[in-house]
Amino acid sequence: MKAQKMNAIISTAYGSADVLKLQQVDRPVPEQDEVLIKVHATTVTNAHTAMRTGYPLFGRLFMGLMKPKMEISGTDFSGEIVAAGEKVKKYHIGDSVFGSTDLNGGSYAEYLTIKENEVFTLKPENYTHAQATAIIDGASTAYAFLKNAINLKAGQKILINGASGSIGTAAVQLAKYFGAEVTGVCSTANVSMVKSIGADYVIDYSKTDFTKGSKKYDVIFDTVGKSSFKACKPVLENDGIYLTPVLTLGSLKDMMISKLFSSKKAVFMATGLRDSKTKSKEFIAIKKLIENNKLTPVIDRYYQLPQIPEAHRYVEKGHKKGNVVISIVEGVES
């Protein structure tokens, strides 16, 4: 039987956004324990641009040393199940679902397959496909850090650097939900938006350097890796914690040294590399928050599947508000 075709963005080498090519490829066929999902929407994040370039080089241990292991990139998705393997019991054809494939990629395409026990679940009814895919990256990363890495408590003071980005906008909302006092750091253009999603205080980094201030924080969450543990130590409480999802040699060094010699700690976590059971548990918790209207995605721009290279170039400029969504099915924005 002749394989059915689909459109996908293929990358066979590391490099600039020019390595991303629209091609027709064989549509995947689900194994016995997999479902086939018609993708309605996906995203482009800072993590995706890093995966495309292959930097930092440490990441190539998981993504492929000389070229990407997965030719179809993309991690987050929201869509509809259109076929299922005979061993699949939890889901049915017609179910709307959302989730993440992490290092397995595949969401920059019209269809993808995923095992039944991986990180996805039924889409919240109060979210569109665009909203569902937009919340995944930021909320999953922020929840892992704030709840499972440090168990942020009510009354603690947290500063979120990069509060207007994908992780930052989710972190502001989650930190408020956990009862913390939240200070967001962002550009002038994003001050009102960061206030609108719940920040108690907002610092415009173009006017004020928070590392030179007198106020101290229990937690500093540098979601964009623009600061450092060393720079932030003066404004951390004695048992304060510096969090970052951005891996550098400096952050690894800070983490090891602070663990041994400092009451103030630097914490890095590669959230996407953890086991599926842990990530799925967090994902279900995030879904409940969504259904209770505790999380609202911030969407900056929409692009179509063929425009993914353009979306990558925009994200790399470092000025996006929240999330960039890729519409694969027409009308997904509404």
N, C-alpha and C positions, 0 to 999 in steps of 0.2 A: 504494500500500500504506500502510495506517495505521501511523503511528509507534508503537513500543512505548514505554511510560512507565516511569519510575523515580522513586524518592524522592530528593530532594536538598535541601541547605540552600542557600538563595539569599540573596544580599545585593546590593541595588541602590543602596546609599548607604553612605557612611562614617558610623560612629557607635558607639554602645554595643552591647552584645551583643543588644539588642532588634532590631537591623537584620537579624539572622539568622533566616530564616523557612523552615520545612519546607514544601516544595511538591512536587507531581508535575510532572515535566518530561519532554520527549522523551529517550529513551535515545539516546546518541550512536552514530553508525554509523562504523566505522573506514574511513579512506581506504586506498588501495592499499598504503601503507607503514606502516600503523598496526595495532595490536592493540586489541581491546576487552577490558577487564579487569573482572571482577566483583570489586569491592572487598570484602575481608573485614574490614580494619581500617585506620584512619587515626589521626591524632593531633591534639591541640591544643597548640601551643607558644607561647612568648612572641612569637615572630616572627609567628605567625598573629594574635594579638591586636593587634599593631602594624599589620599589613596591614589589619585590619578598621577601625581608627580612622583610617588614612591618615596616621599620624604615625610618624616625623618627616616633614615635608612633602616633603623631598627624595625620599622613596620614591614619591611620586605621579608622578614623571617616568616611572616604569616600570609603576606599577599603575593609572594613570588619574588625571587632574587633579582632576575634580570628583566622580567616582564610580568604583567598581572596574570595570576593563575586563572582568574575569572574574566573572560573577555567582555561579558556584560556586567557592568558595574551597577551601582545603586543599591541601597539597603532598605529604605522605608517604603511602605506601600499601603494602599487601601484599594480594595476591589471586590470582585464577586467570584465565588467558586463556580467553575463551569464543568469540572470533571473531578472525580475522586477515585483513588485506588480501592480495591475490594476490601482491604483491611481497615480502611478509614471508618471510624464509628462516631467520632465527635462532631463532625461537620457534614453538611449536605449541599448538594448542588443548589445554587440560588442564594446561599448565605453570603451576606456582606461581611467582610473581614478586614482587619488591618493589623500590621505587624512589621517585623524587621527580619531581614535575612543576614544581617551583619556581614561577615567575611565571605559568605556564599554569594553575595551580590545578586544580580538578576532583575532588579526592579526598573532599570532603564529599558524596558521592553513592554510590549503589549500583553504578554503573558509570562507567568513564572510558576515554577513548582516549588512546594515547600512541604516538609514532613509534618505530619499531624501534631507531633509533640514539640515542634519548634515554637519560636516566639511570635505568636499571633493569636488573635481571638476575634469574636464577633464584634463588629463595629458598633460603637454607641449610637443609638438611634437619634440622639440629639446633635450629632455631628454629621456634616457632609463628608464625602470622601476626601475633599481638599483639606478640610479641617483635621480629619483623622490622621492623614499622613503628615501634616504639618506639625502636629504635637509630639510625634514619636521621638525624634532625635533629642530634642531639648528636655522633654519631661523624663525620658528614660535615663539620660545622663544625670540630670539634676537630682532625681529621686534617689539614684544609686549613691550619690555623694552625700546628700543631706540626710537621708534616712538611714541607709545601711552602713555607710562609711563612718559617720560621726553621730548619728541619731540627734539631729538638731532639736533643741528643747525650747519650750515656751519661755520667753523672757530673755533669751540670748540675743546678743547684738551681732548681726551679720552684715558684711559689706559684699556686694556682688559687683565685680568689675566686668564690664561688658554686659550690662543689664538689659540692653536693647537687642541682643542677638538671640539666636535660637535657644541656646542653653540658658542664657541670662533671663529671658522673659519667662521661661518656665520656672527657673530658680526663684525669682521674685515671688511668684504666686505660691509656689510650694512652701517657701520659707514663711510667708504670711500665714498659710494654712497651719503650719506647725507651731505658730504662735510667736515667732521671733520678731524682733525689731529690725526692719530691713532698710539698708541704705544702698541705693543703686548708683552706679557710676556709668555715665554715657556721654554722648556728644550733646551740644546745644539743641540740635534738631529733634532729639529723642527724649528730652526731659519730660515733656507733658505726657508722652505715651507711657514712660516708665512709672510716672505717678499714677496714671489711670489704671494700671494693672496691680497696684497695691503697695508700692514702695512708700515707706514712711518719710524718707529723705532721699533726695537725689543730688548727686554731685556732678557738675559739668566739668569733665576732665580738661577741657580747653581753658578753663578759668581757675581751677583748683586742683592741686596735686594732693590726693587723699593721703599719700604716704608721709606728707609733711604736716598733717593736721594734729590736733591735740586729742581728738576722740579716739578711743581704743575699742577694738572689736574682739568678740570671742571667736569669730570665724571670718576669714576673708576667702571668698570663692572667686578666683580669677578664671573666669570661664573662657577667656580668649588668650591667655598666656602672654599678656602685654606687660605684666609686672614681674615680680620675683619674690621669693621668700625673704631674701636679704633686704629688699626694699620695704617689704611689708612688716617685718619684725618690730620696728618701733611703734607701730599702731596696733599690734596684737597684744591682748591681755597675756599675763604670765603663762597661762596654760592654753593660749590661743592656738588655733589651727589654720594653716594656709592650705587651701585646696586648689588643685588644677587638673584639668583633663588633658592638658597639652604636654606631651612628652618631649623633653629636651635632656641633654646631658646634665645641664645645670639642675633641673628639677629632680633628676634621679640622685644626684649628689646631695642636694638639699634634704631629700627624703631620708637617705641613709645616715647622714651626719646628725640631723635633728632627732632621729629616733634614738641615737646613742648618747647625745651630749646636750640636748636642749629641752627645756620644759615646753617650748613652743614647737609645734610639729608641722612639717610639710607632708602633705598627703597627695599622691598621684594614684589614679586607678584607670586602667584600660577597661572601661565598662563593657565594651563589645566583645572582649575575650573571655568573659566569665561563662560559666556553664548555663545551658538553656533552662534548667530547672530554676535557678536563681533569677534569671532574667524574666522568665515567664511569671513567676510569683509577683515580681515588681510590676510587670505589665498589667496584671489583673488589678492590682492596687491602683494604678494610674487610671485604668478604665473606670473604676468606681468613682474616683474623683471627678472625672469627666462627666459621668452620668449625674453627679450631684452638683454640677456647674461650678466646680472649684478650680477648673483650668480652662483658660480661653487661649487658643492659638493666635499668634500675631503673624499675619501673612503680608509680606512686602510686595511680591510680584508673582505673576503667573507666566509660564512659558509652555510651549508645546514640545512634544518629544523631539522633533528635529532641531529645536532650539537649545538643546541641552549644552552644547559648547558655549553658546552665548550666555546661558545661565551660569556656567562655571566661571566665565570671565567676570561677570557681575559680582558673584560671591567673593572672588579673589580680591576685589577692590576693598573689601572690608567695611562696607558702609550699609549693609542690608539691615533692615528692621525685622527681627524675628526670622521668618522662614521664606524660602523661595520654593514655590510649588510647581511641579511639572504636570500639566493636564494631558492625560493620554486618551481619555474619553471626552468627547465634546460636551460642554455644559457642566463640567465638574466643578467650576467655580461657584455655581449657585447652590 
